[in-house]
Amino acid sequence: MALPVATLRDVDLVIVLILFGPRKLPEIGRAVGRTLTEFKSATRELTRDENDGKRGPTIQVETAATSPGKPDNTKTMS
C-alpha cells in the first residue's frame, strides 16, 4: 500500500528533526539555500556563455560608401 506524499514528507521531517535537532535546522536550511543560489547563478552563467558563443563574433564589413578615403555618398535633406 502506497503512502500519500504528504505523509512521506512528514516522516522525513521527523527523521531529520530527530537526527539534527531543532538548533541545527536553521543552519542546514541556510546552507541549502546558499547552495541552491550558487547553483542557479552558475547555471545562468553557463547558459549566458553558451548563448554568447552561438552568436559568434561580430564582423564589420566596409563597403565602397563607408570605406576610408572615399567621400560619403549620403544626401541630407535641408
C-alpha positions as CSV (number, residue, x, y, z in Angstrom):
1,M,0.0,0.0,0.0
2,A,1.4,3.4,-1.1
3,L,1.6,6.3,1.4
4,P,0.5,9.7,0.3
5,V,3.3,12.2,-0.5
6,A,2.4,14.5,2.5
7,T,2.8,11.6,4.9
8,L,6.2,10.7,3.5
9,R,7.3,14.3,3.7
10,D,6.1,14.5,7.4
11,V,8.0,11.3,8.2
12,D,11.2,12.7,6.5
13,L,10.8,15.9,8.5
14,V,10.5,14.0,11.8
15,I,13.6,11.9,11.0
16,V,15.6,15.0,10.1
17,L,14.5,16.7,13.3
18,I,15.5,13.7,15.4
19,L,18.9,13.4,13.7
20,F,20.0,17.0,13.7
21,G,17.9,18.6,16.4
22,P,16.0,21.9,16.3
23,R,19.1,24.0,16.8
24,K,20.9,22.8,13.6
25,L,17.9,23.0,11.3
26,P,18.2,26.8,10.6
27,E,21.9,26.4,9.8
28,I,21.1,23.5,7.5
29,G,18.4,25.5,5.8
30,R,20.7,28.5,5.2
31,A,23.4,26.2,3.8
32,V,20.9,24.6,1.4
33,G,19.6,28.0,0.4
34,R,23.2,29.3,-0.3
35,T,24.0,26.1,-2.3
36,L,20.8,26.5,-4.5
37,T,21.6,30.2,-5.1
38,E,25.1,29.4,-6.1
39,F,23.9,26.6,-8.4
40,K,21.3,28.9,-10.1
41,S,24.0,31.6,-10.6
42,A,26.4,29.1,-12.2
43,T,23.7,27.7,-14.4
44,R,22.7,31.2,-15.6
45,E,26.4,32.0,-16.3
46,L,26.9,28.8,-18.3
47,T,23.7,29.4,-20.3
48,R,24.7,33.0,-21.0
49,D,28.2,31.9,-22.1
50,E,26.7,29.2,-24.3
51,N,24.3,31.7,-25.9
52,D,27.2,34.2,-26.5
53,G,29.2,31.5,-28.3
54,K,26.3,30.8,-30.6
55,R,26.0,34.4,-31.8
56,G,29.6,34.3,-32.9
57,P,31.9,37.3,-33.3
58,T,30.6,40.4,-34.9
59,I,32.2,41.3,-38.2
60,Q,32.3,44.8,-39.6
61,V,32.1,44.9,-43.4
62,E,33.3,48.1,-45.2
63,T,31.6,49.0,-48.4
64,A,32.6,51.5,-51.0
65,A,30.4,54.1,-49.5
66,T,31.9,53.7,-46.0
67,S,35.5,52.9,-46.7
68,P,38.0,55.4,-45.5
69,G,39.4,57.9,-48.1
70,K,36.1,57.9,-50.1
71,P,33.5,60.6,-49.8
72,D,30.2,59.8,-48.1
73,N,27.5,59.4,-50.8
74,T,24.6,60.0,-48.5
75,K,22.4,63.1,-49.1
76,T,21.0,65.2,-46.4
77,M,17.6,67.0,-46.7
78,S,17.6,70.7,-45.9
